[in-house]
Amino acid sequence: MHPAFFRKFLLFAELDDRELAAIAAVAKPRRYAKDEVVFHADEAGDVFCLIREGRVKVTMTSPEGKEIILSTMGPGDFFGEMSLIDNEPRSASVIATERLDLVTIWRTDFLQILSENFSITRKLLAVLSRRLREASARIESLATMDVYGRLARYFLDLAAQQGKILDNGYVSVVRPTHQSIANTIGTSRETVSRLIHDLMKQNLLLSEGKTIYLKKDALEQFRAEL
Ligand code: CMP
């Protein structure tokens, strides 16, 4: 892989050519098909992963076998850092939800890169802080909101991450499956389908092919009430 390729990752944005070449020398590509498991929770971890193309979901399984989605990630995001930093087993499973193209770095190389480049360490800590904030917000909404509120918050977060504002008063996002929404907000697929049907009846949400459209005013009003 060409060193300049690594500059696209925010984590490496401040490195000079020599430092990028050092990363390129130890990084290896890995590919996964849709639905393939990259890591299983609880297994030993020895590699750090950056997403070049595709998406993953980070999941845990409840004692009854239900999937809980902790997060989803896409191009430019990274995962697998926790086991390398704390020497504990993988904290969650990571599963490809699309064809996945990764860049991987082995434990010893990763730890050496962190010790030599404070700019990378600081960016990594910033991302870990953001993930902790998101997890706290999730705990708050599970503890204080009903399922309708959690669904509204889910759409608000989705719109903030990837929404495109359109002229007609709606924000478009890629349509997640009802099952994956349910597994993210801690409810059943049937409940998600029923609530989405209600939102559609009120024209707060429109669905077309792989896209859904969320009414911008309603999102803003919900954000103001949070
Ligand atoms: P690791 O524990 O090595 O393997 C699983 C990875 O999933 C973990 O590193 C993190 O990169 C990622 N991960 C675990 N929990 C969360 C979470 N709550 N939010 C986002 N990412 C997570």
Residues whose N, C-alpha, C, O or C-beta is under 5 A from the ligand:
A	BS01	CMP	G45 V58 L70 S71 F78 F79 G80 E81 M82 S83 L84 P89 R90 S91 A92 R131 A135
